[in-house]
């Protein structure tokens, strides 16, 4: 029964048209990162970047080479859209984007993580079998069908993203709208809508609509009677996010995903202008079907479990941040903090306080002050720098953190030498102080 469902042949119009939008959007993301100064601020100007722990060796290319790096990725996006040397283009982009994702997290965004996953998914899908230069150059390669599992793989990935995003919002500061008020304060100077976004009733609508949209949008798009109205709500929701939160290509990529919910012939009538494609509905189970099912099963098991890992770690994830990333916990909290790093020489006992401006950008300083992995990594960086001068040091932090509208509380045990404690990826780091009720 499962094989009959997953390995049924269907029209591939949804996939090939999505490939065009996907390629154009990632091209716009990469070229836009250069034009808007994101590459300069995030990867060129900093003395060093905060990579994911374990990837400290992965740092930006020196000088202006990161501009070239992003220009190459933008060009790969155009090649993907055209379906030209698709496998090579898509896989190369996936590797290069993963490099960018892992080499810096100061500008962390859940959408960057989704794009990394999508890049590898697209690299392995036959998205160039039609409406592509590859198919035009090799007519024998052309096909108008694909396996049903391809469509449902994309839909299941979206379901995971949206569902976890909805469930994560079910906590006090979202339900009492206070986090919405914080998020909207920075938008009060927006042309025309700035004052409107400060209204309490608007905050209530945003909060409730955010939960319901994330929870219901995938089922609503799957069910034919609600598909069109869900599409209209999607346009409003994602354009609102694009204008108000300015989160790059993600709102438009989310709209492009809707292609997988409409009938293939509808997609062809709008975008391809071709006659009806005759699909042979016979089931064709390939020889490697067991490998396909095993890989899909493993991948989605990880995707279902990874966002739940913070439940296995003591204390509130909103406070500790342990298990927050890779979990679709989007726009849920505001963090601020103060930090004074004290260096103590192991040899002489001499104490000195670090001048953060000598090391960090303004944005990096904000992260170091209130995110535990940034705090730990900066201590490791200081330890390494002094070790190169044959000096052994201890690093202590005196700092406080507040979440949303809460009060400042001591975040790190000031007696713990952060330069000489290990980082725990999947368990609690005891040097993080317990959360306290305001």
Backbone torsions as a table, in degrees:
resi	resn	phi	psi	omega
1	UNK	NA	-45.7	179.9
2	UNK	-63.9	-43.1	178.6
3	UNK	-63.0	-38.8	179.9
4	UNK	-63.4	-34.8	179.7
5	UNK	-77.5	-49.0	-172.9
6	UNK	-74.7	-32.1	-174.6
7	UNK	-105.6	19.9	170.7
8	UNK	-73.4	139.1	178.6
9	UNK	-82.1	134.3	177.2
10	UNK	-132.2	165.0	176.6
11	UNK	-61.4	136.6	-176.6
12	UNK	-97.4	16.2	-178.1
13	UNK	-57.2	-39.9	-179.0
14	UNK	-59.2	-44.4	-176.2
15	UNK	-70.5	-45.5	-174.7
16	UNK	-70.5	-33.8	177.0
17	UNK	-72.6	-38.6	176.4
18	UNK	-60.4	-37.9	179.2
19	UNK	-57.2	-39.6	-179.8
20	UNK	-64.7	-49.2	179.1
21	UNK	-62.6	-43.3	179.6
22	UNK	-58.6	-48.3	-179.7
23	UNK	-62.4	-44.5	179.6
24	UNK	-65.1	-38.4	-178.0
25	UNK	-70.4	-42.3	179.7
26	UNK	-70.0	-30.0	174.7
27	UNK	-64.6	-44.4	177.9
28	UNK	-63.5	-37.3	178.8
29	UNK	-62.7	-44.4	-175.2
30	UNK	-75.1	-47.0	176.5
31	UNK	-64.9	-38.2	179.1
32	UNK	-64.1	-33.7	178.6
33	UNK	-63.4	-31.6	176.5
34	UNK	-75.2	-48.0	-174.1
35	UNK	-65.0	-40.7	-176.6
36	UNK	-79.9	-8.6	179.6
37	UNK	91.3	4.8	-179.2
38	UNK	-61.7	-43.1	179.7
39	UNK	-62.5	-43.9	-179.7
40	UNK	-62.1	-50.2	-176.1
41	UNK	-67.7	-36.0	-170.5
42	UNK	-94.4	-33.5	-170.5
43	UNK	-122.9	-19.1	-177.4
44	UNK	-100.6	-48.6	-174.8
45	UNK	-73.0	-38.6	-177.0
46	UNK	-60.3	145.5	176.3
47	UNK	-63.5	-35.5	173.0
48	UNK	-156.2	163.5	178.9
49	UNK	-111.7	154.5	175.0
50	UNK	-88.7	100.2	177.9
51	UNK	-84.6	172.6	173.1
52	UNK	-64.6	141.4	-176.8
53	UNK	-59.0	128.8	-174.1
54	UNK	103.8	-15.0	179.5
55	UNK	-119.1	30.9	-179.7
56	UNK	-61.7	-25.1	178.2
57	UNK	-69.1	-17.8	-175.9
58	UNK	-91.1	96.2	-179.0
59	UNK	-119.3	158.5	-179.7
60	UNK	-57.8	153.2	175.4
61	UNK	-64.7	149.0	-175.8
62	UNK	-71.6	162.0	175.7
63	UNK	61.2	-133.7	-177.5
64	UNK	-99.0	14.8	-174.1
65	UNK	-69.2	-20.2	177.7
66	UNK	-69.7	-25.7	173.5
67	UNK	-64.7	-42.4	177.7
68	UNK	-63.8	-42.2	179.4
69	UNK	-55.8	-48.5	-179.1
70	UNK	-72.0	-32.8	176.5
71	UNK	-64.0	-39.1	176.6
72	UNK	-63.6	-44.5	178.6
73	UNK	-62.4	-39.4	177.5
74	UNK	-62.1	-40.1	178.0
75	UNK	-67.0	-38.9	175.6
76	UNK	-60.7	-36.4	176.4
77	UNK	-60.5	-41.8	177.6
78	UNK	-65.4	-39.0	178.1
79	UNK	-64.6	-38.1	177.3
80	UNK	-64.2	-45.1	-179.6
81	UNK	-60.5	-39.7	179.3
82	UNK	-78.3	-13.8	-176.3
83	UNK	68.2	39.0	-178.4
84	UNK	-105.3	121.9	-174.6
85	UNK	45.0	54.2	-166.7
86	UNK	-60.6	-48.8	-176.9
87	UNK	-57.2	-48.7	-179.5
88	UNK	-63.4	-44.5	-178.6
89	UNK	-63.7	-47.3	-176.0
90	UNK	-67.5	-42.1	-178.7
91	UNK	-70.3	-39.4	178.5
92	UNK	-63.6	-41.9	177.1
93	UNK	-62.3	-43.0	-178.9
94	UNK	-58.6	-44.4	180.0
95	UNK	-66.2	-44.2	-177.9
96	UNK	-67.1	-40.6	178.8
97	UNK	-66.7	-38.1	176.9
98	UNK	-61.2	-38.7	176.5
99	UNK	-60.0	-45.2	177.8
100	UNK	-62.7	-42.8	-178.7
101	UNK	-61.4	-44.2	-174.9
102	UNK	-79.2	-24.9	-174.6
103	UNK	-82.3	-11.4	177.8
104	UNK	-153.3	140.0	176.1
105	UNK	-131.6	6.9	177.1
106	UNK	-61.5	-35.5	176.2
107	UNK	-104.1	44.3	-176.5
108	UNK	-62.3	140.2	178.8
109	UNK	-148.2	132.2	177.4
110	UNK	-55.3	-30.5	-177.0
111	UNK	-69.2	-30.5	175.6
112	UNK	-65.1	-37.6	177.5
113	UNK	-65.7	-44.5	178.3
114	UNK	-61.0	-41.2	179.9
115	UNK	-65.2	-35.3	176.6
116	UNK	-63.0	-46.5	177.9
117	UNK	-61.7	-46.6	-178.2
118	UNK	-63.1	-37.6	-178.8
119	UNK	-60.2	-42.5	179.0
120	UNK	-73.3	-37.0	176.7
121	UNK	-59.7	-49.0	-178.2
122	UNK	-64.1	-32.3	-179.0
123	UNK	-63.7	-25.8	-177.2
124	UNK	-101.6	-3.6	-179.4
125	UNK	-93.8	149.3	-178.7
126	UNK	-80.5	57.7	-173.8
127	UNK	-78.7	-4.9	-178.4
128	UNK	-108.3	14.8	-176.6
129	UNK	-76.7	-10.3	177.9
130	UNK	-151.5	157.9	177.2
131	UNK	52.9	47.6	-177.2
132	UNK	-147.7	159.1	175.6
133	UNK	-67.2	-33.1	177.7
134	UNK	-60.6	-44.2	-179.9
135	UNK	-70.7	-33.2	179.2
136	UNK	-68.8	-38.8	-179.5
137	UNK	-75.3	-24.2	-178.8
138	UNK	-134.1	84.3	-176.3
139	UNK	-55.9	-30.3	179.2
140	UNK	-67.5	-20.9	-179.6
141	UNK	-79.9	-23.7	-172.9
142	UNK	-65.1	140.2	175.9
143	UNK	-149.4	146.4	178.4
144	UNK	-107.1	13.2	-179.0
145	UNK	-128.9	164.4	175.0
146	UNK	-152.5	167.8	177.0
147	UNK	-75.7	148.8	-178.1
148	UNK	-63.0	-28.7	-176.9
149	UNK	-63.6	-25.6	-179.3
150	UNK	-64.9	-47.6	178.9
151	UNK	-61.4	-45.1	-175.1
152	UNK	-75.0	-22.9	173.8
153	UNK	-64.1	-45.0	178.8
154	UNK	-64.5	-44.0	-179.2
155	UNK	-63.3	-42.5	179.8
156	UNK	-64.8	-38.9	177.0
157	UNK	-61.3	-42.6	177.5
158	UNK	-64.3	-41.1	179.6
159	UNK	-59.9	-41.5	178.3
160	UNK	-62.8	-47.9	-178.2
161	UNK	-59.0	-53.0	-175.3
162	UNK	-68.3	-40.6	-177.2
163	UNK	-65.7	-46.3	178.5
164	UNK	-65.7	-34.5	177.4
165	UNK	-63.9	-37.2	178.9
166	UNK	-70.1	-47.5	-178.1
167	UNK	-62.8	-37.9	-178.6
168	UNK	-63.0	-24.8	-179.3
169	UNK	-77.5	-9.2	-176.7
170	UNK	-83.8	66.4	176.2
171	UNK	-142.1	167.5	-167.7
172	UNK	-51.4	-51.4	-173.3
173	UNK	-72.2	-19.5	172.7
174	UNK	-83.2	-41.4	-176.3
175	UNK	-72.3	-23.5	174.5
176	UNK	-97.8	7.8	172.4
177	UNK	70.7	5.2	-176.0
178	UNK	-68.2	-34.8	179.3
179	UNK	-69.5	-32.4	177.3
180	UNK	-64.8	-40.7	178.3
181	UNK	-60.7	-41.4	178.9
182	UNK	-64.1	-45.5	-178.6
183	UNK	-63.8	-33.8	-175.9
184	UNK	-82.3	-18.1	-178.4
185	UNK	-59.9	-36.5	-178.7
186	UNK	-75.9	-4.3	-178.4
187	UNK	-105.0	7.7	-171.7
188	UNK	-68.7	-17.5	178.3
189	UNK	-93.8	5.8	178.9
190	UNK	-63.4	141.1	179.9
191	UNK	-62.6	129.6	177.0
192	UNK	70.2	-50.4	-171.9
193	UNK	-96.4	-5.0	-175.3
194	UNK	-57.0	-48.2	-179.8
195	UNK	-67.7	-38.1	-179.9
196	UNK	-62.1	-36.4	-178.4
197	UNK	-70.8	-7.5	177.9
198	UNK	-93.9	-5.4	-177.3
199	UNK	-73.9	138.6	-179.0
200	UNK	-61.1	-40.6	-177.2
201	UNK	-67.0	-29.7	175.7
202	UNK	-68.4	-39.9	178.2
203	UNK	-60.8	-40.6	179.8
204	UNK	-64.3	-43.3	179.7
205	UNK	-63.3	-44.4	-179.6
206	UNK	-61.4	-44.4	-177.6
207	UNK	-64.2	-49.1	-177.6
208	UNK	-69.1	-44.4	-179.0
209	UNK	-63.9	-37.0	179.4
210	UNK	-61.0	-43.6	179.1
211	UNK	-66.4	-48.9	-175.2
212	UNK	-68.3	-39.3	-179.4
213	UNK	-62.8	-50.6	-178.6
214	UNK	-61.0	-36.4	-176.5
215	UNK	-74.9	-35.9	-168.1
216	UNK	-108.7	-13.2	-169.2
217	UNK	-63.0	-42.4	-178.7
218	UNK	-66.6	-49.6	175.8
219	UNK	-59.0	-38.0	-178.9
220	UNK	-66.9	-34.9	177.6
221	UNK	-74.7	-29.0	179.0
222	UNK	-73.7	-31.8	-176.8
223	UNK	-87.1	119.7	-173.5
224	UNK	-55.7	-43.1	-178.4
225	UNK	-61.6	-26.2	-177.9
226	UNK	-107.7	2.3	-172.2
227	UNK	-62.5	-46.5	-175.5
228	UNK	-68.3	-42.3	179.5
229	UNK	-67.8	-35.2	176.1
230	UNK	-64.5	-37.0	177.9
231	UNK	-64.2	-41.9	178.5
232	UNK	-63.9	-45.1	177.3
233	UNK	-61.7	-36.9	179.3
234	UNK	-63.3	-42.6	178.7
235	UNK	-60.2	-46.9	179.7
236	UNK	-63.0	-48.0	-176.0
237	UNK	-60.5	-48.4	-174.8
238	UNK	-76.1	-33.0	175.0
239	UNK	-68.6	-36.8	175.6
240	UNK	-60.5	-47.0	179.3
241	UNK	-63.1	-38.9	-179.6
242	UNK	-64.3	-43.7	-176.6
243	UNK	-74.8	-45.2	-173.4
244	UNK	-80.6	-44.2	-173.6
245	UNK	-101.0	-12.7	175.1
246	UNK	48.9	64.4	-173.5
247	UNK	-109.2	39.0	171.4
248	UNK	68.3	-140.0	-172.6
249	UNK	-83.1	-8.9	-169.9
250	UNK	-57.2	-45.4	179.3
251	UNK	-58.2	-36.7	-178.2
252	UNK	-78.4	-32.4	173.7
253	UNK	-65.5	-38.8	178.0
254	UNK	-63.2	-38.6	176.6
255	UNK	-67.6	-36.6	178.9
256	UNK	-64.2	-33.7	178.7
257	UNK	-59.2	-25.5	-176.7
258	UNK	-63.5	-18.3	175.6
259	UNK	-53.3	-33.9	-176.2
260	UNK	-74.1	-6.0	-178.2
261	UNK	-102.6	-14.8	179.5
262	UNK	-97.1	152.1	-179.0
263	UNK	-57.7	141.4	-178.9
264	UNK	-55.4	-37.7	-179.0
265	UNK	-65.4	-33.6	175.2
266	UNK	-62.8	-41.6	178.4
267	UNK	-63.8	-42.1	179.7
268	UNK	-65.2	-40.4	-178.7
269	UNK	-63.5	-33.4	-177.1
270	UNK	-85.1	-44.3	-169.4
271	UNK	-107.9	-31.1	-172.0
272	UNK	-108.1	-19.4	176.6
273	UNK	53.4	43.2	179.8
274	UNK	-115.2	163.5	177.9
275	UNK	-70.5	170.2	179.1
276	UNK	-59.0	134.9	178.5
277	UNK	-90.0	128.5	177.4
278	UNK	-85.0	118.6	-177.8
279	UNK	-106.6	127.4	175.8
280	UNK	-76.2	113.5	-174.5
281	UNK	-83.3	6.3	176.7
282	UNK	-66.3	147.1	-178.5
283	UNK	-83.7	127.4	178.0
284	UNK	-124.0	100.5	-179.4
285	UNK	-89.2	113.5	-178.0
286	UNK	-69.3	163.2	-179.4
287	UNK	-63.8	-29.0	-178.3
288	UNK	-95.0	21.8	-176.3
289	UNK	-60.1	-36.8	-179.5
290	UNK	-65.6	-37.8	177.4
291	UNK	-67.0	-40.7	178.5
292	UNK	-60.5	-46.9	-179.3
293	UNK	-65.5	-38.7	-179.6
294	UNK	-65.3	-43.7	-179.6
295	UNK	-66.3	-44.1	178.2
296	UNK	-62.9	-41.6	179.8
297	UNK	-62.7	-43.9	179.5
298	UNK	-65.7	-45.4	-178.0
299	UNK	-59.4	-48.9	-175.4
300	UNK	-76.3	-24.0	171.9
301	UNK	-62.8	-44.5	177.4
302	UNK	-63.2	-43.9	-178.7
303	UNK	-64.0	-34.2	177.8
304	UNK	-74.8	-36.4	-173.3
305	UNK	-87.4	-35.2	-174.6
306	UNK	-56.2	-43.0	179.0
307	UNK	-69.0	-9.7	-179.1
308	UNK	-96.6	-3.4	-171.4
309	UNK	-63.9	-25.2	-177.9
310	UNK	-67.8	-18.5	177.0
311	UNK	-71.8	-17.6	179.1
312	UNK	-92.0	-3.0	-178.2
313	UNK	-108.6	131.7	-178.4
314	UNK	-58.7	152.4	174.9
315	UNK	78.0	175.0	-173.9
316	UNK	-82.6	126.4	-179.5
317	UNK	-60.9	-28.0	177.4
318	UNK	-63.5	-27.9	179.9
319	UNK	-91.3	-50.4	-173.3
320	UNK	-80.1	-26.2	-175.1
321	UNK	69.8	0.9	-178.5
322	UNK	-76.9	114.2	-176.4
323	UNK	92.8	9.2	-178.8
324	UNK	-77.0	-45.9	-176.8
325	UNK	-71.9	156.5	179.7
326	UNK	64.3	23.6	-173.8
327	UNK	-126.8	8.0	178.1
328	UNK	60.4	34.5	177.2
329	UNK	-94.3	85.2	-167.8
330	UNK	-97.2	130.9	174.3
331	UNK	48.0	49.8	-173.7
332	UNK	-100.7	-22.0	-172.5
333	UNK	-154.1	162.3	174.0
334	UNK	-121.7	130.7	-179.5
335	UNK	-119.7	140.4	172.0
336	UNK	-144.8	155.1	-176.7
337	UNK	-162.7	171.0	174.8
338	UNK	-122.3	147.4	-176.8
339	UNK	-149.5	132.9	171.0
340	UNK	-129.2	114.9	179.7
341	UNK	-91.9	125.7	179.9
342	UNK	-109.1	126.0	177.5
343	UNK	-102.4	129.2	179.4
344	UNK	-120.7	123.2	178.0
345	UNK	-71.6	127.1	178.9
346	UNK	-67.7	-26.9	-176.2
347	UNK	-82.1	-47.1	-173.2
348	UNK	-106.8	-17.7	-175.9
349	UNK	79.2	4.3	-179.6
350	UNK	-65.7	138.3	-178.8
351	UNK	-112.1	139.4	176.1
352	UNK	-144.3	145.8	175.7
353	UNK	-97.8	140.4	-175.7
354	UNK	-79.6	135.5	171.3
355	UNK	-88.7	102.6	-173.9
356	UNK	-60.5	-30.7	-179.8
357	UNK	-62.4	-21.7	179.5
358	UNK	-75.9	-14.6	-174.2
359	UNK	-120.6	-36.6	-163.9
360	UNK	-120.1	152.1	170.4
361	UNK	-77.1	170.8	-179.3
362	UNK	-59.4	-43.1	-179.4
363	UNK	-69.2	-38.9	177.9
364	UNK	-63.4	-37.3	178.9
365	UNK	-62.8	-40.0	178.4
366	UNK	-62.9	-40.1	-179.0
367	UNK	-68.5	-44.9	-178.5
368	UNK	-61.4	-30.4	-176.4
369	UNK	-73.6	-21.6	-172.1
370	UNK	-143.2	6.4	175.9
371	UNK	-117.3	122.7	-169.8
372	UNK	-62.5	-37.3	-179.0
373	UNK	-69.4	-35.2	174.6
374	UNK	-64.7	-42.8	179.4
375	UNK	-59.1	-48.7	-179.1
376	UNK	-63.8	-43.8	-178.2
377	UNK	-65.7	-36.3	178.8
378	UNK	-66.2	-37.8	176.3
379	UNK	-62.6	-39.5	177.6
380	UNK	-66.0	-37.3	178.8
381	UNK	-63.5	-44.3	178.9
382	UNK	-63.3	-42.0	179.0
383	UNK	-59.6	-44.4	-179.8
384	UNK	-65.8	-41.4	179.8
385	UNK	-61.2	-44.8	-179.6
386	UNK	-71.4	-31.9	178.6
387	UNK	-63.5	-32.7	177.7
388	UNK	-66.7	-18.0	175.9
389	UNK	-102.7	15.7	179.8
390	UNK	61.1	36.7	176.5
391	UNK	-120.3	130.9	175.2
392	UNK	-98.4	130.8	-175.9
393	UNK	-131.3	164.6	167.1
394	UNK	-114.4	149.3	-179.6
395	UNK	-127.4	124.3	179.3
396	UNK	-121.9	151.3	-179.6
397	UNK	-120.4	131.1	170.5
398	UNK	-111.1	107.9	-175.9
399	UNK	-160.5	161.3	178.7
400	UNK	-132.7	154.1	-178.1
401	UNK	-135.7	146.4	170.8
402	UNK	-129.2	147.3	179.6
403	UNK	-110.4	126.9	179.9
404	UNK	54.6	-123.9	-179.3
405	UNK	-95.7	14.6	-178.2
406	UNK	-73.8	-176.2	179.2
407	UNK	-91.9	160.0	176.1
408	UNK	-74.5	133.5	176.2
409	UNK	-133.5	153.0	177.5
410	UNK	-61.0	129.0	-172.2
411	UNK	-100.9	-37.8	-176.4
412	UNK	-122.0	139.9	176.0
413	UNK	-62.0	114.1	-175.6
414	UNK	-69.0	-8.9	179.9
415	UNK	-94.4	-4.5	-178.3
416	UNK	-91.4	129.5	176.8
417	UNK	-78.6	101.1	-175.5
418	UNK	-68.8	-19.5	179.7
419	UNK	-75.4	-14.3	-173.2
420	UNK	-131.3	30.0	171.3
421	UNK	-120.4	145.1	-180.0
422	UNK	-77.6	157.7	174.1
423	UNK	-93.9	132.1	178.8
424	UNK	-102.4	118.4	-176.3
425	UNK	-76.1	-40.4	-171.6
426	UNK	-120.4	16.7	174.1
427	UNK	-142.7	176.1	-172.8
428	UNK	-77.8	136.5	172.6
429	UNK	-89.3	109.7	-169.6
430	UNK	-63.8	-18.5	-179.3
431	UNK	-75.9	-6.8	172.2
432	UNK	-81.4	124.1	-179.6
433	UNK	-62.9	148.2	175.9
434	UNK	-62.8	147.6	176.8
435	UNK	-66.4	151.5	-180.0
436	UNK	-128.6	145.6	176.8
437	UNK	-78.1	134.9	179.2
438	UNK	-73.2	NA	NA
